[in-house]
């Protein structure tokens, strides 16, 4: 069976599987690290124990998510050498240093202060512990900065030259890092991480409210999460619009696939809401569309012309159906997030934030929506870049290692098996922790062994204050 499949396709599927699994964890840990910094800051400013209890509740979950993110990310680095050696050889002088900067700045910062944040609450002063929490939050942002700089360079390469041996070499590092799509992708992705975290935290709060657990910790958690959704969802939609306009300028073929525009439109293009793109016949079957709306969104004029895929050679087309539907999943979930934010704002104004079961059910259903949306966005971005690894310059077909299909396929099956066992167990434990409500005297990570051994911590451990 594996012999009948293409080795390059299997290598792409393997990387897609591992990066999709990995993307779940940073999209949560980036936002959660900042949430922890806010909680600890509020505790230090107000002295309210509810913020400390929430900090201890979520820091245990953060430690697990962070660990799974690190482990799942290491695997992808090895794939550059095993499955994509030709790509690594060509782009190594550009991508290699960017990955190294991520390790030297972000990962070292996170690793250096993570232990203090997790286990130092009762061993260092409050200011130093808060500094450690802030350092971890900054580290997660820096990690996103460098990884997205590398990915954006692959989408819109800049600041490089091509040597005689075909290697990409950096000519201007500012041009490499701050390539045309990087600011838009960074803002859109980091905001998505904050929104994902708010939805997850809100979903946990909604779960406990629906079960009649209306303690102060649950109420504060849910209120903060819904406030973040209300503020962030419209901002994310605006950022997504700007990112789309940037993509239209630099990667127009991707936008054609996202819009399902096989044909060009001289006097205004329709917005295709749903349909079944047929790449063979270059049509969208069962299309439901709104006339001229795509031109209004993309060009801000109803009669603005838009080019279609018929202006591009077929060997330059990405898999249209995948890009088309992944984009709609992302946008559709974004609209539901906006609805949830508006509904929670209405409930807050009418003093029903903790008493409207339908709102809590909606928030619970939307709990995992952020993870689905970021993966759909990643699929839109990466599949839309095909058939290139470096857009317009290096094709995917010549980027893969010279491996046989059985070798790649067997490692793919091994990854799938191990990932679902190991990370399935980790995610199950995270869900188990989420299933318990935050409580007064919430134990932090350093206190769990003592509790498990039946040792009652002293007052300094329970409150986080020095005796």
N, C-alpha and C positions, 0 to 999 in steps of 0.2 A: 504493500500500500504506500509506504513512504517513498519507494522508488518512483512512483508515478507522480509525485509532487515536485514542484520546483524548489531547489535549495534556497534561492533568494526569497521566495515567498514565505518559506518556513522560517527563515531568519527574521523577516519582517514581522511575522506573527509572534515569534518568540519575544522580540523586543517590545512589540505592542502589548503583549500580555504582561511582561515584567514591569514596564513603565506605567501601565494602567493600574496595576496593583500598588506600585510604589507611590503613585500620585495621590492616592487616597490619604496617605499618612502626612506628607508635608502640607497638603491643603488644609489639614486639621491642625497640625502642630504650629504652623505659622500664626494662625489666628488665636490659637489657644495660649501660646506664649505671651502674646500681647494682652489677652484677657486676664491671665494670671498677674501680669504686672499692674493692670488696672485694679484688680481686686486687692493686691497687697498695698498699693498706694492708697486706696480708699480706706483700708483698715488703719494704716499709719496716720492718715489725716483725721478720720472720724473717731477712731477707737472702737467702732462697732464690731463685735465678735462675729457677726454674721458674715462679714467679708473674709475674715480669717478662716472660718469654717468652710466657706466656698473655695477659698484658695487651696486648703488642704484636700478638699474633695476632688478638685479638678487637677491638682498637680500629680496625683497618683495616676490618673488617666493619661495625662501628658507624658509621663515617663514611659509608659508602655507604648504609646503612639510614636514618640520620638525614637525609641529603640527599634521598633518595627520599621520605621522609615529609614533609619541608617542601614539596617541589614538588607532591606530590599533594594536600596540604592547602590550598594556595593556590587551587586550582581550585574547591574547594567554596565558598570565600568569595564568589567571583564569581557562583556559581549563585544565591545569595540575591538578587542584583540582577537577574539575567537571567531565571531561571525562577520565582522566588518573591518577586517584588517586593511583592505584597499582604501576604504574611507579614512581610517586612522592614519595611514601613511600619507594621504593627500592633505588632510586638514590638520594633522597633528601640530604643526607650528603655530596654528591659531587657536584651536580648541584646547590643546594640552595646557597652555598657560592659564587659560580661563578656568579650567577645572582645578588647576593647582591653586589659583587665587582663592577659589571657594573653600578649599581645604585649609589653607594657611590663615585665612581671615575668619570665615564663618564657622567652620567646623571646630577649629581650635578654640574659638571664643565660646561656642556652645559647650564643648566638652570640658573646658576649663572651669566654667561656672555652674554647670549642671549639677555637679555633686554638692556644691554649696547651697544651691536652690532647693535640692531635694532633701538634704540631710543636715543643713546648717542652721535651721531655724532657731535651735536652742544652743548653738555653739558659737555663733558670731553675733555681733550687734545687729540691731534692726536695719540700720542704714546700709551696712555691708551686705546683708541678705537681700535687701531691696535692690541694691546695685547689681548683685548676681542675677536676680530675676530679670532686671532690665537688660543685662548683658546677653542673657539667653534669648530674649525677645529680639534684640538687635541682631544677634547671630542668625536667627532663623530668617530675618529679612535679608541679611547679606547673602545667605545661601541662595535664596530666591533671586537676588540681584545677579549673581555670577552665572547661575544655571540658565536664567532667562536671557542673559547677554549672549551666551553661547548658542542657545536655541534661536534667538532672533538673528544672529549673524548667519545661521544656516538659511533663514527665511529671506533676509534682505542683506546680503553680504556687503561689507564696506571696509575701507581701510586696508586693503590687501593688494598684493601682487601675485602673479603666478610665475613661478620659476621655470627654468628650461626643463626640469624633470617633472613638471606638472604639479608640484606642490604649491599649496597656498601659503604665502608668507606674509606676516604682518608688516605693513608699511607705516600705518598710523594707528596706534593702540586706541586712541580716543575714537577714531572712525570705526574700529573693530567693535569696541564696547557699545558706543552710542550710535549704533547703526540705525537706519531709518525707522524700523518698526519697534526698537527696544523700549523707548519710553511708553508707548501705547500698550505693549504686551506686559511690561512690568506693572503698570498701574492697574490694568484689567485683571491680571492674575492674582496680585496681592489682595486687591479688593475682593476678588472671588474667594480667597482663603478666609478673609474676615467674615464674609457673608456665609460661607460654609460652616464656620465655627458657630456663628450666631444661630443658624438653623439647627445645628446639632444640639447646642445647649438649650435652645428653646424647645426642641423636641423632648429632651429629657425632662425639662420642667413641666411640659404639658402632660407627659406620662404620669408624673406624680400627682399633678392637680386632678387628672381624671380618676385617679385612685383615691381621691379624698385627702391627699397629703398636702396640706396648705400651710406648712410651717414657714417660718420667716425665710429660711434658706431657699426653699423652693420658690417662694414668691419673688424674692430678689433676683434669683437666677432667671426666672421666666421674664420678669420685667426688663432686666438688662438686655436679654437676648432679643426680645421683641423690639425694644428701642433701637438696637443695632440694625435689625432687619429693616425697620421703618426708615432709618437714615441712609442705609447703605444700598438698598435695592434700586432706588431711582438713580443714585450716583453710578452704580454698576451699569445700568442701561445706557446712560449717557457716555460712559467710558467705552462700552462696547460699540456704540455708534461711531465714535471717533476712531476706534481701532479698525472698524470695518471700512471707513473712508481711507485710512492709511493703507489697508490691504488692497483696496481698489486701485490705489495709485501705484503700488509696487508689485502686487501679485494679482493682476486682474483676472487671470484664468481661475484662480481659487474662488473669487467672488462670483464668476459666471456659474461655477458648479454649485456654490451655495444657493444662488438664486434660481437654479434650474433653467438658465437661459441658454438653450441650444441655438436659438436664432438671435440675430441682431434686431434692434428696434430703433427706427429712425426718429420717431416722434413720441417717445414715451414708452417705457417698459413696464409690464405688469408685475405685481408682487404675487408670486405663486405661493399660496398658503399651504396647500397639500397637493400631492400627486405622486405618480410612480415614474421616476426618470428612467427612460430606456436608452441606454447609451448606444445600442446597436442602430436603432432607428432615429436617434437624435431627437426624441420627442418626450414630453411629459404626459403620460397617459392619465386619464381621469383628473385632469387639472382643475383646481378651484383657485381662481386668482382675482386680484383687484386691479383693474386697469390703471396703468401709469403710476401706481404707488411706489414701485421700485425706483423709478427715476426720481420721484420726489424725495425718497429716503437717501439715495446715493448721490444724487446731483442737486437736490433741493430745487428742482423745477419739474413740473408735470410732463413737459414735452421734451425733456433732455434726452438725447440719443444714448443708447447703451449698446456696446458691442456684445456679441454672443460667442459661443464656442465654435460657431461656423467660421469664425475668422482665425481660428487656431488649428494647426495640424492635429489630427487625431492622436498621434503619438505623444502629444503634449497634454492631453486631457488627463486629469485625475479620475479616480473612480467616482463618477458623479453622484450615484445614488447614495453612497456612504456619506459623502460630504453634505449633500442636500438634507438628509434626514438627521445627521448628527447636529447640524446647525439648527434645525427646527426643534430638536429636543432641548438644546441649550436655551434658545429664545423662549420656547414655551414655558420652561421651568422658571426663567427669569420673570415672565409675566405673572406666574403664580406666586413668586416671591414678593413681587410688588403688591399683589392682592393681599397676601398675608400681612405685610407691613401696614397697609392702609386699614385693614380690619382690626389689627391690634391697636392702632392709633385711635380708631373710633371707640373701641372697647375701653381704652384708657380714659378718653374724654368722658365717656358715660359711666365711668367707675365700675366697669364690668370685666376688667382684665383677668381677674382670677375666678370669675363666676360664669363665664360663657362657655359651656361645654363644646359647642360647635367650633369655637375658636381654638380650643385646646386640641380637638380632633384634627383640625386643619394643620396646626403647628406640629402635631405628632406625625401626620402624614408627610409633611414637608421636611421632617428631620433629616432624612438622607438625601434630599433633593440637591443640596450643594455638591455632594460627592458625584452624583450622576451628572450634574451640569458641568463640572470641571473636566470630567472625563469626556463628555460630549464635545466640549470646547477643544480639548486636546486632539480628539479625533478629527474635528473640523480643520484644525491648524495643520496637523501632520499629514493626514491623507490628502488634504487640499494642496500640499506642496508637491505631491508626486507628479511626474516620475523622477523627481530630483531629491538628493540628499542636501546639496547646496543649490538653492533655487537658481535655475537657469544655467548652472555651471558644471555640476557633477551629478550624473544620473545614478539612480539607485542600482540599476542593473550592473554597473561597473564598480560599485562600492563594496560589494559583498566579498567575503573570503572564498577562495576556491575549494569549497567543501561539497561533499556529496549529500544528497537529500536525507538518507538514513541517519547520518551523523547529527545533522541539525534537528531532524524530527525526533530522534530519541532523547536529545537533551531538552527539547520542548516538552515532551511528555513527562520527563523527570521534573522539570520546573513546575509544571501544573500540579503534579502529585505532591511535591514537597511544599509548595506554596499553600495549597488548600489545607494541608495538615497543620503546618507550623503557624501560618498567619490566621488560619481559621480558628485555631485554639486561642491565639492572642486576641483576636477580635471578639470571640465568645467571652473571654474574661473581661474585656473592656465593657461589653454590654452588661455583664453581671454587676460590675461596679456601678454602672449607670442606673441599674435597676434598684439600687439602694438610695434613698433620699439623703441629702446632707443633713447632719444633725449637730446639736450642740456638743462641743468637745470633740469635733471630728478629728480622728487621728491622722497625722501626716505620715509620709513614707517611713521616716525614721522611727515612728512609734509602733508600726505594725508588728515587728518581731516581738516587742514587749507585750503587746496585747495578745498575740498568738500564744505566748508562753504563760499567759495568765498573770503577768506582772502589771500592777496598776501604776501608771505613770504619775509623777508628781505634778503639782500645779504648773510648773514652768513648761512641762511638755504639753499639757492640755491646752493652755492658753497661748502658748508661743511667747510668753513673757519671761524674762529672766527672774529667777527667784531673788 
